[in-house]
Amino acid sequence: MGKRIAAVGMAAAIGVGGLAVAATNPLGVAGAQDGTEASTAPVADREGPLPRALDRLVADGTLTQEQADAVLSATKDEVEQGRADRKERRADRRAELLQVVADAIGSTPDDVKAGLEGGTSIAAQAEAAGVDRQAVDDAITGAITERLDQAVADGKLTEERAAKAKEHLDEVVDRILDADGQGGGGGRGHLRERLRDRFGN
């Protein structure tokens, strides 16, 4: 069971680009409307292990307060830059998937996104456009497979883990097709945290 969850999670996180969002909110439209991050808590404030360790080093004379503050500031800058980079990558992947879906159903990325924001799933949008569900399924599957293969080629993913992700690609794509864009389906936050813990960004 654990291996199955990991495989589905990898397909979503690597293939589509966003933790568990791909499964219940495929294009991240609900969370992207105001451009906010899921977690905005400060990492490098005066609480936590690093600040406490720096305070001890200042207390025993290993560092000056100025040096400790510089380390804390640099750490905060690195964290914030990493957060911004991840946000940009997720936005790029959402845009890529929007384009794939739009091409498949003869629409535009903006219209697909608007439909999702209005609660209309990709499958429902395809049906309204007279496009067979399988055609859209194939397009999304192809895009995810290509991303998985590229991740292997770039050394970011092993062939074994990519193969396990592909085993459950049908389930991931079905969720993408049927999600209403509002983050419905339950447990999204919990699954997102589990995937973040397992795979990072």
N, CA and C atoms as an extended XYZ file, in Angstrom:
603
Properties=species:S:1:pos:R:3:atomname:S:1:resname:S:1:resid:I:1 pbc="F F F"
N         0.835       -1.204        0.000 N   MET     1
C         0.000        0.000        0.000 CA  MET     1
C         0.866        1.249        0.000 C   MET     1
N         1.938        1.216        0.842 N   GLY     2
C         2.822        2.367        0.908 CA  GLY     2
C         3.508        2.624       -0.415 C   GLY     2
N         3.922        1.542       -1.105 N   LYS     3
C         4.583        1.700       -2.401 CA  LYS     3
C         3.623        2.281       -3.432 C   LYS     3
N         2.351        1.863       -3.337 N   ARG     4
C         1.351        2.360       -4.287 CA  ARG     4
C         1.144        3.855       -4.087 C   ARG     4
N         1.029        4.296       -2.832 N   ILE     5
C         0.855        5.718       -2.548 CA  ILE     5
C         2.053        6.505       -3.047 C   ILE     5
N         3.248        5.950       -2.816 N   ALA     6
C         4.457        6.642       -3.261 CA  ALA     6
C         4.487        6.781       -4.771 C   ALA     6
N         4.059        5.731       -5.478 N   ALA     7
C         4.070        5.776       -6.936 CA  ALA     7
C         3.087        6.797       -7.471 C   ALA     7
N         1.882        6.809       -6.902 N   VAL     8
C         0.888        7.796       -7.322 CA  VAL     8
C         1.388        9.195       -7.020 C   VAL     8
N         1.975        9.343       -5.849 N   GLY     9
C         2.495       10.652       -5.465 CA  GLY     9
C         3.599       11.111       -6.386 C   GLY     9
N         4.488       10.209       -6.766 N   MET    10
C         5.577       10.591       -7.655 CA  MET    10
C         5.044       10.998       -9.016 C   MET    10
N         4.057       10.269       -9.520 N   ALA    11
C         3.483       10.635      -10.814 CA  ALA    11
C         2.886       12.021      -10.764 C   ALA    11
N         2.217       12.322       -9.672 N   ALA    12
C         1.602       13.645       -9.537 CA  ALA    12
C         2.647       14.721       -9.349 C   ALA    12
N         3.596       14.462       -8.458 N   ALA    13
C         4.562       15.495       -8.108 CA  ALA    13
C         5.548       15.766       -9.228 C   ALA    13
N         6.068       14.705       -9.857 N   ILE    14
C         7.043       14.885      -10.925 CA  ILE    14
C         6.357       15.109      -12.261 C   ILE    14
N         5.326       14.312      -12.527 N   GLY    15
C         4.700       14.374      -13.842 CA  GLY    15
C         3.902       15.623      -14.084 C   GLY    15
N         3.143       16.063      -13.117 N   VAL    16
C         2.286       17.221      -13.317 CA  VAL    16
C         2.820       18.421      -12.570 C   VAL    16
N         3.442       18.163      -11.452 N   GLY    17
C         4.132       19.259      -10.819 CA  GLY    17
C         3.432       19.888       -9.649 C   GLY    17
N         3.023       19.125       -8.723 N   GLY    18
C         2.533       19.861       -7.584 CA  GLY    18
C         2.044       18.996       -6.473 C   GLY    18
N         2.937       18.186       -5.855 N   LEU    19
C         2.533       17.468       -4.674 CA  LEU    19
C         1.254       16.709       -4.961 C   LEU    19
N         0.236       16.851       -4.107 N   ALA    20
C        -1.023       16.154       -4.364 CA  ALA    20
C        -2.011       17.019       -5.100 C   ALA    20
N        -1.637       18.230       -5.425 N   VAL    21
C        -2.582       19.141       -6.076 CA  VAL    21
C        -3.057       18.572       -7.400 C   VAL    21
N        -2.181       17.863       -8.083 N   ALA    22
C        -2.556       17.319       -9.385 CA  ALA    22
C        -3.723       16.358       -9.292 C   ALA    22
N        -3.863       15.700       -8.155 N   ALA    23
C        -4.918       14.705       -8.030 CA  ALA    23
C        -6.285       15.317       -7.745 C   ALA    23
N        -6.339       16.387       -6.948 N   THR    24
C        -7.635       16.926       -6.560 CA  THR    24
C        -7.887       18.324       -7.072 C   THR    24
N        -6.834       19.016       -7.463 N   ASN    25
C        -6.949       20.388       -7.960 CA  ASN    25
C        -5.865       20.553       -9.013 C   ASN    25
N        -6.022       19.924      -10.178 N   PRO    26
C        -4.936       19.684      -11.113 CA  PRO    26
C        -4.161       20.901      -11.552 C   PRO    26
N        -4.812       22.032      -11.673 N   LEU    27
C        -4.116       23.207      -12.168 CA  LEU    27
C        -3.883       24.225      -11.070 C   LEU    27
N        -4.174       23.846       -9.857 N   GLY    28
C        -3.918       24.723       -8.730 CA  GLY    28
C        -4.707       26.011       -8.766 C   GLY    28
N        -5.864       26.014       -9.442 N   VAL    29
C        -6.554       27.286       -9.660 CA  VAL    29
C        -7.076       27.895       -8.376 C   VAL    29
N        -7.560       27.069       -7.464 N   ALA    30
C        -8.114       27.648       -6.240 CA  ALA    30
C        -7.032       28.322       -5.426 C   ALA    30
N        -5.868       27.666       -5.335 N   GLY    31
C        -4.789       28.246       -4.560 CA  GLY    31
C        -4.036       29.308       -5.307 C   GLY    31
N        -4.162       29.332       -6.648 N   ALA    32
C        -3.388       30.282       -7.431 CA  ALA    32
C        -4.106       31.598       -7.639 C   ALA    32
N        -5.367       31.687       -7.237 N   GLN    33
C        -6.129       32.889       -7.531 CA  GLN    33
C        -5.556       34.115       -6.848 C   GLN    33
N        -5.020       33.938       -5.632 N   ASP    34
C        -4.451       35.087       -4.958 CA  ASP    34
C        -2.940       35.036       -4.911 C   ASP    34
N        -2.366       33.987       -5.538 N   GLY    35
C        -0.924       33.893       -5.650 CA  GLY    35
C        -0.217       33.601       -4.343 C   GLY    35
N        -0.920       33.112       -3.337 N   THR    36
C        -0.304       32.875       -2.051 CA  THR    36
C         0.254       31.477       -1.983 C   THR    36
N         1.234       31.298       -1.106 N   GLU    37
C         1.812       29.993       -0.861 CA  GLU    37
C         1.006       29.276        0.213 C   GLU    37
N         1.071       27.943        0.179 N   ALA    38
C         0.348       27.175        1.188 CA  ALA    38
C         0.913       27.438        2.578 C   ALA    38
N         2.206       27.679        2.651 N   SER    39
C         2.817       27.941        3.943 CA  SER    39
C         3.683       29.175        3.838 C   SER    39
N         3.398       30.177        4.627 N   THR    40
C         4.162       31.414        4.559 CA  THR    40
C         4.803       31.751        5.897 C   THR    40
N         4.863       30.774        6.793 N   ALA    41
C         5.451       31.032        8.098 CA  ALA    41
C         6.927       31.333        7.954 C   ALA    41
N         7.461       32.319        8.665 N   PRO    42
C         8.879       32.640        8.575 CA  PRO    42
C         9.712       31.490        9.079 C   PRO    42
N        10.796       31.207        8.350 N   VAL    43
C        11.642       30.084        8.714 CA  VAL    43
C        12.793       30.536        9.596 C   VAL    43
N        13.339       31.692        9.302 N   ALA    44
C        14.534       32.140       10.004 CA  ALA    44
C        14.209       33.314       10.912 C   ALA    44
N        13.360       33.093       11.910 N   ASP    45
C        13.108       34.137       12.888 CA  ASP    45
C        13.928       33.814       14.135 C   ASP    45
N        13.521       34.326       15.294 N   ARG    46
C        14.311       34.084       16.497 CA  ARG    46
C        13.871       32.834       17.234 C   ARG    46
N        13.049       31.993       16.605 N   GLU    47
C        12.652       30.731       17.203 CA  GLU    47
C        13.163       29.603       16.316 C   GLU    47
N        13.271       28.420       16.886 N   GLY    48
C        13.665       27.267       16.107 CA  GLY    48
C        15.090       26.839       16.400 C   GLY    48
N        15.494       25.656       15.884 N   PRO    49
C        16.809       25.081       16.183 CA  PRO    49
C        17.979       25.962       15.760 C   PRO    49
N        17.934       26.508       14.550 N   LEU    50
C        19.067       27.302       14.075 CA  LEU    50
C        19.286       28.556       14.914 C   LEU    50
N        18.258       29.369       15.141 N   PRO    51
C        18.473       30.549       15.983 CA  PRO    51
C        18.970       30.198       17.380 C   PRO    51
N        18.436       29.123       17.946 N   ARG    52
C        18.881       28.725       19.286 CA  ARG    52
C        20.344       28.307       19.277 C   ARG    52
N        20.734       27.576       18.223 N   ALA    53
C        22.134       27.166       18.113 CA  ALA    53
C        23.041       28.385       17.954 C   ALA    53
N        22.608       29.341       17.146 N   LEU    54
C        23.396       30.560       16.966 CA  LEU    54
C        23.497       31.342       18.269 C   LEU    54
N        22.406       31.393       19.009 N   ASP    55
C        22.426       32.097       20.294 CA  ASP    55
C        23.436       31.464       21.242 C   ASP    55
N        23.516       30.128       21.215 N   ARG    56
C        24.493       29.452       22.079 CA  ARG    56
C        25.916       29.775       21.651 C   ARG    56
N        26.138       29.832       20.329 N   LEU    57
C        27.476       30.154       19.829 CA  LEU    57
C        27.864       31.584       20.168 C   LEU    57
N        26.892       32.466       20.170 N   VAL    58
C        27.163       33.848       20.585 CA  VAL    58
C        27.478       33.886       22.078 C   VAL    58
N        26.714       33.122       22.845 N   ALA    59
C        26.894       33.113       24.298 CA  ALA    59
C        28.263       32.588       24.707 C   ALA    59
N        28.778       31.586       23.960 N   ASP    60
C        30.085       31.041       24.353 CA  ASP    60
C        31.250       31.728       23.645 C   ASP    60
N        30.936       32.759       22.866 N   GLY    61
C        31.989       33.552       22.249 CA  GLY    61
C        32.491       33.036       20.913 C   GLY    61
N        31.884       31.946       20.404 N   THR    62
C        32.314       31.408       19.109 CA  THR    62
C        31.976       32.371       17.976 C   THR    62
N        30.811       33.001       18.062 N   LEU    63
C        30.374       33.976       17.063 CA  LEU    63
C        30.025       35.285       17.751 C   LEU    63
N        30.158       36.365       16.998 N   THR    64
C        29.625       37.632       17.482 CA  THR    64
C        28.144       37.690       17.130 C   THR    64
N        27.421       38.593       17.778 N   GLN    65
C        26.004       38.734       17.454 CA  GLN    65
C        25.825       39.143       16.000 C   GLN    65
N        26.735       39.962       15.509 N   GLU    66
C        26.658       40.407       14.115 CA  GLU    66
C        26.808       39.232       13.157 C   GLU    66
N        27.748       38.331       13.468 N   GLN    67
C        27.944       37.154       12.618 CA  GLN    67
C        26.716       36.238       12.659 C   GLN    67
N        26.162       36.054       13.841 N   ALA    68
C        24.977       35.206       13.970 CA  ALA    68
C        23.808       35.788       13.193 C   ALA    68
N        23.639       37.099       13.283 N   ASP    69
C        22.553       37.746       12.546 CA  ASP    69
C        22.752       37.604       11.043 C   ASP    69
N        24.016       37.652       10.599 N   ALA    70
C        24.311       37.513        9.172 CA  ALA    70
C        23.955       36.111        8.687 C   ALA    70
N        24.273       35.097        9.495 N   VAL    71
C        23.926       33.718        9.140 CA  VAL    71
C        22.415       33.557        9.055 C   VAL    71
N        21.725       34.111       10.039 N   LEU    72
C        20.271       34.005       10.070 CA  LEU    72
C        19.642       34.692        8.864 C   LEU    72
N        20.165       35.860        8.519 N   SER    73
C        19.647       36.604        7.374 CA  SER    73
C        19.894       35.850        6.069 C   SER    73
N        21.105       35.285        5.929 N   ALA    74
C        21.435       34.539        4.710 CA  ALA    74
C        20.554       33.304        4.573 C   ALA    74
N        20.300       32.637        5.704 N   THR    75
C        19.439       31.453        5.685 CA  THR    75
C        18.027       31.815        5.254 C   THR    75
N        17.525       32.911        5.796 N   LYS    76
C        16.183       33.359        5.435 CA  LYS    76
C        16.108       33.685        3.951 C   LYS    76
N        17.144       34.353        3.433 N   ASP    77
C        17.164       34.699        2.011 CA  ASP    77
C        17.147       33.448        1.141 C   ASP    77
N        17.938       32.428        1.545 N   GLU    78
C        17.993       31.184        0.778 CA  GLU    78
C        16.641       30.479        0.776 C   GLU    78
N        16.006       30.446        1.943 N   VAL    79
C        14.699       29.789        2.055 CA  VAL    79
C        13.669       30.501        1.194 C   VAL    79
N        13.658       31.820        1.261 N   GLU    80
C        12.679       32.588        0.491 CA  GLU    80
C        12.921       32.448       -1.008 C   GLU    80
N        14.205       32.396       -1.410 N   GLN    81
C        14.504       32.215       -2.829 CA  GLN    81
C        14.074       30.832       -3.301 C   GLN    81
N        14.330       29.820       -2.457 N   GLY    82
C        13.905       28.468       -2.807 CA  GLY    82
C        12.400       28.367       -2.936 C   GLY    82
N        11.691       29.047       -2.041 N   ARG    83
C        10.230       29.049       -2.085 CA  ARG    83
C         9.740       29.714       -3.367 C   ARG    83
N        10.389       30.820       -3.733 N   ALA    84
C        10.002       31.524       -4.960 CA  ALA    84
C        10.281       30.668       -6.192 C   ALA    84
N        11.425       29.968       -6.180 N   ASP    85
C        11.771       29.105       -7.309 CA  ASP    85
C        10.764       27.971       -7.464 C   ASP    85
N        10.366       27.370       -6.342 N   ARG    86
C         9.388       26.273       -6.407 CA  ARG    86
C         8.045       26.772       -6.910 C   ARG    86
N         7.658       27.958       -6.459 N   LYS    87
C         6.391       28.536       -6.906 CA  LYS    87
C         6.422       28.770       -8.415 C   LYS    87
N         7.561       29.244       -8.909 N   GLU    88
C         7.682       29.497      -10.349 CA  GLU    88
C         7.614       28.198      -11.144 C   GLU    88
N         8.277       27.151      -10.626 N   ARG    89
C         8.237       25.863      -11.321 CA  ARG    89
C         6.822       25.303      -11.361 C   ARG    89
N         6.105       25.430      -10.241 N   ARG    90
C         4.722       24.944      -10.223 CA  ARG    90
C         3.859       25.713      -11.220 C   ARG    90
N         4.076       27.015      -11.294 N   ALA    91
C         3.305       27.831      -12.237 CA  ALA    91
C         3.602       27.407      -13.671 C   ALA    91
N         4.877       27.120      -13.957 N   ASP    92
C         5.257       26.681      -15.301 CA  ASP    92
C         4.587       25.358      -15.648 C   ASP    92
N         4.551       24.447      -14.689 N   ARG    93
C         3.946       23.140      -14.944 CA  ARG    93
C         2.439       23.249      -15.123 C   ARG    93
N         1.819       24.119      -14.317 N   ARG    94
C         0.376       24.328      -14.489 CA  ARG    94
C         0.082       24.884      -15.874 C   ARG    94
N         0.911       25.851      -16.304 N   ALA    95
C         0.713       26.444      -17.625 CA  ALA    95
C         0.894       25.394      -18.719 C   ALA    95
N         1.869       24.511      -18.520 N   GLU    96
C         2.117       23.449      -19.496 CA  GLU    96
C         0.917       22.518      -19.598 C   GLU    96
N         0.368       22.121      -18.446 N   LEU    97
C        -0.778       21.218      -18.453 CA  LEU    97
C        -2.020       21.899      -19.013 C   LEU    97
N        -2.196       23.170      -18.674 N   LEU    98
C        -3.316       23.923      -19.243 CA  LEU    98
C        -3.260       23.911      -20.763 C   LEU    98
N        -2.061       24.092      -21.306 N   GLN    99
C        -1.908       24.118      -22.757 CA  GLN    99
C        -2.211       22.753      -23.364 C   GLN    99
N        -1.727       21.694      -22.710 N   VAL   100
C        -1.990       20.330      -23.189 CA  VAL   100
C        -3.490       20.063      -23.239 C   VAL   100
N        -4.181       20.412      -22.157 N   VAL   101
C        -5.629       20.191      -22.096 CA  VAL   101
C        -6.355       21.045      -23.125 C   VAL   101
N        -5.960       22.306      -23.217 N   ALA   102
C        -6.605       23.218      -24.167 CA  ALA   102
C        -6.460       22.709      -25.597 C   ALA   102
N        -5.265       22.256      -25.948 N   ASP   103
C        -5.039       21.727      -27.297 CA  ASP   103
C        -5.912       20.500      -27.551 C   ASP   103
N        -6.057       19.665      -26.529 N   ALA   104
C        -6.815       18.420      -26.692 CA  ALA   104
C        -8.303       18.665      -26.893 C   ALA   104
N        -8.848       19.702      -26.253 N   ILE   105
C       -10.297       19.928      -26.355 CA  ILE   105
C       -10.644       21.094      -27.280 C   ILE   105
N        -9.631       21.649      -27.950 N   GLY   106
C        -9.892       22.739      -28.878 CA  GLY   106
C       -10.290       24.022      -28.183 C   GLY   106
N        -9.669       24.289      -27.049 N   SER   107
C        -9.988       25.484      -26.278 CA  SER   107
C        -8.723       26.311      -26.091 C   SER   107
N        -8.739       27.195      -25.127 N   THR   108
C        -7.557       27.987      -24.785 CA  THR   108
C        -7.225       27.748      -23.318 C   THR   108
N        -5.963       27.936      -22.932 N   PRO   109
C        -5.606       27.758      -21.523 CA  PRO   109
C        -6.447       28.622      -20.589 C   PRO   109
N        -6.701       29.855      -20.986 N   ASP   110
C        -7.495       30.749      -20.139 CA  ASP   110
C        -8.914       30.224      -19.951 C   ASP   110
N        -9.493       29.683      -21.026 N   ASP   111
C       -10.860       29.165      -20.925 CA  ASP   111
C       -10.921       27.897      -20.071 C   ASP   111
N        -9.901       27.046      -20.207 N   VAL   112
C        -9.858       25.838      -19.379 CA  VAL   112
C        -9.746       26.225      -17.909 C   VAL   112
N        -8.870       27.165      -17.627 N   LYS   113
C        -8.694       27.616      -16.244 CA  LYS   113
C        -9.976       28.240      -15.705 C   LYS   113
N       -10.626       29.054      -16.527 N   ALA   114
C       -11.876       29.690      -16.097 CA  ALA   114
C       -12.936       28.635      -15.789 C   ALA   114
N       -12.982       27.592      -16.614 N   GLY   115
C       -13.935       26.520      -16.372 CA  GLY   115
C       -13.678       25.825      -15.047 C   GLY   115
N       -12.409       25.547      -14.771 N   LEU   116
C       -12.059       24.908      -13.508 CA  LEU   116
C       -12.386       25.806      -12.324 C   LEU   116
N       -12.101       27.084      -12.468 N   GLU   117
C       -12.412       28.026      -11.390 CA  GLU   117
C       -13.917       28.095      -11.141 C   GLU   117
N       -14.688       27.818      -12.195 N   GLY   118
C       -16.141       27.811      -12.059 CA  GLY   118
C       -16.696       26.474      -11.615 C   GLY   118
N       -15.813       25.495      -11.381 N   GLY   119
C       -16.257       24.198      -10.889 CA  GLY   119
C       -16.518       23.163      -11.961 C   GLY   119
N       -16.092       23.435      -13.205 N   THR   120
C       -16.303       22.485      -14.302 CA  THR   120
C       -15.030       21.690      -14.541 C   THR   120
N       -15.097       20.393      -14.348 N   SER   121
C       -13.919       19.543      -14.497 CA  SER   121
C       -13.439       19.522      -15.944 C   SER   121
N       -12.223       19.056      -16.129 N   ILE   122
C       -11.678       18.916      -17.478 CA  ILE   122
C       -12.519       17.930      -18.284 C   ILE   122
N       -12.932       16.833      -17.649 N   ALA   123
C       -13.764       15.848      -18.345 CA  ALA   123
C       -15.067       16.477      -18.816 C   ALA   123
N       -15.682       17.294      -17.969 N   ALA   124
C       -16.938       17.949      -18.335 CA  ALA   124
C       -16.721       18.966      -19.448 C   ALA   124
N       -15.596       19.660      -19.408 N   GLN   125
C       -15.295       20.623      -20.473 CA  GLN   125
C       -15.088       19.899      -21.803 C   GLN   125
N       -14.426       18.749      -21.750 N   ALA   126
C       -14.215       17.971      -22.971 CA  ALA   126
C       -15.543       17.485      -23.541 C   ALA   126
N       -16.406       16.992      -22.669 N   GLU   127
C       -17.716       16.509      -23.114 CA  GLU   127
C       -18.517       17.634      -23.761 C   GLU   127
N       -18.475       18.811      -23.151 N   ALA   128
C       -19.211       19.956      -23.699 CA  ALA   128
C       -18.677       20.359      -25.065 C   ALA   128
N       -17.388       20.116      -25.280 N   ALA   129
C       -16.770       20.463      -26.559 CA  ALA   129
C       -16.903       19.341      -27.580 C   ALA   129
N       -17.526       18.225      -27.183 N   GLY   130
C       -17.690       17.100      -28.092 CA  GLY   130
C       -16.416       16.311      -28.302 C   GLY   130
N       -15.518       16.367      -27.330 N   VAL   131
C       -14.239       15.659      -27.423 CA  VAL   131
C       -14.284       14.428      -26.530 C   VAL   131
N       -13.842       13.311      -27.072 N   ASP   132
C       -13.847       12.061      -26.322 CA  ASP   132
C       -12.907       12.141      -25.126 C   ASP   132
N       -13.360       11.638      -24.000 N   ARG   133
C       -12.552       11.662      -22.778 CA  ARG   133
C       -11.197       11.001      -22.996 C   ARG   133
N       -11.189        9.893      -23.734 N   GLN   134
C        -9.952        9.152      -23.922 CA  GLN   134
C        -8.898        9.981      -24.642 C   GLN   134
N        -9.339       10.842      -25.549 N   ALA   135
C        -8.386       11.686      -26.276 CA  ALA   135
C        -7.670       12.638      -25.325 C   ALA   135
N        -8.414       13.185      -24.375 N   VAL   136
C        -7.809       14.089      -23.392 CA  VAL   136
C        -6.937       13.292      -22.433 C   VAL   136
N        -7.428       12.119      -22.049 N   ASP   137
C        -6.656       11.218      -21.189 CA  ASP   137
C        -5.306       10.922      -21.828 C   ASP   137
N        -5.320       10.578      -23.108 N   ASP   138
C        -4.079       10.247      -23.810 CA  ASP   138
C        -3.124       11.438      -23.848 C   ASP   138
N        -3.668       12.630      -24.051 N   ALA   139
C        -2.828       13.826      -24.125 CA  ALA   139
C        -2.148       14.097      -22.784 C   ALA   139
N        -2.918       14.001      -21.697 N   ILE   140
C        -2.352       14.250      -20.368 CA  ILE   140
C        -1.351       13.158      -20.002 C   ILE   140
N        -1.714       11.909      -20.293 N   THR   141
C        -0.807       10.798      -20.010 CA  THR   141
C         0.508       10.969      -20.753 C   THR   141
N         0.420       11.383      -22.007 N   GLY   142
C         1.629       11.596      -22.791 CA  GLY   142
C         2.509       12.683      -22.199 C   GLY   142
N         1.884       13.765      -21.727 N   ALA   143
C         2.643       14.873      -21.148 CA  ALA   143
C         3.332       14.453      -19.853 C   ALA   143
N         2.611       13.703      -19.014 N   ILE   144
C         3.200       13.250      -17.756 CA  ILE   144
C         4.322       12.252      -18.021 C   ILE   144
N         4.081       11.331      -18.950 N   THR   145
C         5.102       10.339      -19.287 CA  THR   145
C         6.365       11.018      -19.801 C   THR   145
N         6.181       12.023      -20.633 N   GLU   146
C         7.331       12.759      -21.162 CA  GLU   146
C         8.110       13.439      -20.036 C   GLU   146
N         7.385       14.002      -19.066 N   ARG   147
C         8.068       14.666      -17.951 CA  ARG   147
C         8.811       13.653      -17.083 C   ARG   147
N         8.199       12.505      -16.840 N   LEU   148
C         8.875       11.458      -16.075 CA  LEU   148
C        10.145       11.004      -16.782 C   LEU   148
N        10.044       10.777      -18.090 N   ASP   149
C        11.211       10.345      -18.858 CA  ASP   149
C        12.311       11.403      -18.833 C   ASP   149
N        11.915       12.671      -18.896 N   GLN   150
C        12.899       13.744      -18.856 CA  GLN   150
C        13.568       13.812      -17.487 C   GLN   150
N        12.787       13.566      -16.429 N   ALA   151
C        13.351       13.565      -15.076 CA  ALA   151
C        14.393       12.463      -14.932 C   ALA   151
N        14.136       11.310      -15.553 N   VAL   152
C        15.112       10.221      -15.542 CA  VAL   152
C        16.359       10.633      -16.315 C   VAL   152
N        16.157       11.209      -17.496 N   ALA   153
C        17.285       11.634      -18.326 CA  ALA   153
C        18.137       12.689      -17.629 C   ALA   153
N        17.486       13.532      -16.833 N   ASP   154
C        18.203       14.602      -16.126 CA  ASP   154
C        18.817       14.128      -14.817 C   ASP   154
N        18.598       12.873      -14.484 N   GLY   155
C        19.154       12.340      -13.248 CA  GLY   155
C        18.401       12.735      -11.998 C   GLY   155
N        17.184       13.246      -12.155 N   LYS   156
C        16.380       13.662      -11.003 CA  LYS   156
C        15.491       12.539      -10.475 C   LYS   156
N        15.410       11.465      -11.228 N   LEU   157
C        14.526       10.359      -10.875 CA  LEU   157
C        15.134        9.073      -11.406 C   LEU   157
N        15.084        8.001      -10.611 N   THR   158
C        15.608        6.728      -11.085 CA  THR   158
C        14.598        6.072      -12.027 C   THR   158
N        15.091        5.201      -12.872 N   GLU   159
C        14.207        4.490      -13.795 CA  GLU   159
C        13.192        3.647      -13.026 C   GLU   159
N        13.624        3.070      -11.907 N   GLU   160
C        12.723        2.229      -11.111 CA  GLU   160
C        11.560        3.047      -10.558 C   GLU   160
N        11.856        4.219      -10.028 N   ARG   161
C        10.787        5.040       -9.447 CA  ARG   161
C         9.873        5.591      -10.542 C   ARG   161
N        10.441        5.904      -11.697 N   ALA   162
C         9.612        6.368      -12.809 CA  ALA   162
C         8.665        5.259      -13.253 C   ALA   162
N         9.179        4.035      -13.310 N   ALA   163
C         8.348        2.898      -13.717 CA  ALA   163
C         7.206        2.674      -12.729 C   ALA   163
N         7.492        2.813      -11.437 N   LYS   164
C         6.449        2.635      -10.431 CA  LYS   164
C         5.395        3.729      -10.547 C   LYS   164
N         5.842        4.946      -10.844 N   ALA   165
C         4.895        6.047      -11.023 CA  ALA   165
C         3.986        5.777      -12.215 C   ALA   165
N         4.573        5.273      -13.295 N   LYS   166
C         3.793        5.013      -14.505 CA  LYS   166
C         2.759        3.911      -14.296 C   LYS   166
N         3.037        2.995      -13.361 N   GLU   167
C         2.084        1.917      -13.097 CA  GLU   167
C         0.729        2.459      -12.651 C   GLU   167
N         0.733        3.621      -12.021 N   HIS   168
C        -0.506        4.186      -11.474 CA  HIS   168
C        -0.911        5.472      -12.182 C   HIS   168
N        -0.387        5.639      -13.385 N   LEU   169
C        -0.674        6.855      -14.137 CA  LEU   169
C        -2.158        6.976      -14.481 C   LEU   169
N        -2.805        5.833      -14.752 N   ASP   170
C        -4.238        5.869      -15.086 CA  ASP   170
C        -5.045        6.507      -13.954 C   ASP   170
N        -4.709        6.139      -12.722 N   GLU   171
C        -5.429        6.673      -11.563 CA  GLU   171
C        -5.192        8.175      -11.424 C   GLU   171
N        -3.953        8.588      -11.598 N   VAL   172
C        -3.622       10.012      -11.486 CA  VAL   172
C        -4.366       10.820      -12.540 C   VAL   172
N        -4.349       10.341      -13.780 N   VAL   173
C        -4.988       11.082      -14.866 CA  VAL   173
C        -6.502       11.125      -14.679 C   VAL   173
N        -7.090       10.031      -14.209 N   ASP   174
C        -8.534       10.044      -13.930 CA  ASP   174
C        -8.883       11.124      -12.916 C   ASP   174
N        -8.053       11.265      -11.897 N   ARG   175
C        -8.309       12.285      -10.880 CA  ARG   175
C        -8.175       13.691      -11.465 C   ARG   175
N        -7.195       13.854      -12.332 N   ILE   176
C        -7.024       15.155      -12.981 CA  ILE   176
C        -8.250       15.485      -13.824 C   ILE   176
N        -8.725       14.508      -14.572 N   LEU   177
C        -9.870       14.732      -15.451 CA  LEU   177
C       -11.145       15.052      -14.673 C   LEU   177
N       -11.320       14.405      -13.534 N   ASP   178
C       -12.584       14.529      -12.803 CA  ASP   178
C       -12.580       15.587      -11.713 C   ASP   178
N       -11.404       16.117      -11.358 N   ALA   179
C       -11.348       17.156      -10.331 CA  ALA   179
C       -12.062       18.403      -10.832 C   ALA   179
N       -12.738       19.092       -9.902 N   ASP   180
C       -13.534       20.253      -10.312 CA  ASP   180
C       -12.790       21.573      -10.207 C   ASP   180
N       -11.497       21.515       -9.858 N   GLY   181
C       -10.719       22.744       -9.781 CA  GLY   181
C       -10.863       23.487       -8.479 C   GLY   181
N       -11.707       22.970       -7.579 N   GLN   182
C       -11.919       23.655       -6.304 CA  GLN   182
C       -11.207       22.959       -5.152 C   GLN   182
N       -10.371       21.973       -5.476 N   GLY   183
C        -9.659       21.272       -4.414 CA  GLY   183
C       -10.514       20.263       -3.689 C   GLY   183
N       -11.624       19.851       -4.318 N   GLY   184
C       -12.508       18.891       -3.673 CA  GLY   184
C       -11.896       17.510       -3.627 C   GLY   184
N       -12.485       16.652       -2.847 N   GLY   185
C       -12.015       15.278       -2.789 CA  GLY   185
C       -11.521       14.878       -1.422 C   GLY   185
N       -11.267       15.850       -0.559 N   GLY   186
C       -10.915       15.532        0.818 CA  GLY   186
C        -9.482       15.104        0.975 C   GLY   186
N        -8.870       15.547        2.073 N   GLY   187
C        -7.531       15.094        2.416 CA  GLY   187
C        -6.434       15.722        1.603 C   GLY   187
N        -6.715       16.760        0.828 N   ARG   188
C        -5.701       17.322       -0.038 CA  ARG   188
C        -4.516       17.835        0.766 C   ARG   188
N        -4.797       18.577        1.834 N   GLY   189
C        -3.709       19.148        2.608 CA  GLY   189
C        -2.847       18.073        3.237 C   GLY   189
N        -3.501       17.015        3.761 N   HIS   190
C        -2.762       15.930        4.391 CA  HIS   190
C        -1.872       15.231        3.379 C   HIS   190
N        -2.408       14.931        2.205 N   LEU   191
C        -1.623       14.240        1.196 CA  LEU   191
C        -0.498       15.121        0.694 C   LEU   191
N        -0.760       16.425        0.564 N   ARG   192
C         0.281       17.352        0.127 CA  ARG   192
C         1.452       17.333        1.105 C   ARG   192
N         1.145       17.338        2.411 N   GLU   193
C         2.202       17.319        3.410 CA  GLU   193
C         3.002       16.026        3.322 C   GLU   193
N         2.295       14.896        3.126 N   ARG   194
C         2.993       13.614        3.021 CA  ARG   194
C         3.917       13.595        1.822 C   ARG   194
N         3.465       14.134        0.695 N   LEU   195
C         4.295       14.155       -0.498 CA  LEU   195
C         5.462       15.116       -0.334 C   LEU   195
N         5.230       16.251        0.332 N   ARG   196
C         6.325       17.195        0.556 CA  ARG   196
C         7.391       16.550        1.427 C   ARG   196
N         6.963       15.822        2.473 N   ASP   197
C         7.913       15.157        3.353 CA  ASP   197
C         8.717       14.105        2.602 C   ASP   197
N         8.039       13.415        1.668 N   ARG   198
C         8.709       12.315        0.967 CA  ARG   198
C         9.576       12.792       -0.187 C   ARG   198
N         9.070       13.759       -0.958 N   PHE   199
C         9.750       14.127       -2.187 CA  PHE   199
C        10.308       15.542       -2.201 C   PHE   199
N        10.113       16.325       -1.143 N   GLY   200
C        10.538       17.720       -1.171 CA  GLY   200
C         9.580       18.524       -1.994 C   GLY   200
N        10.093       19.369       -2.927 N   ASN   201
C         9.207       20.221       -3.711 CA  ASN   201
C         8.615       19.470       -4.871 C   ASN   201
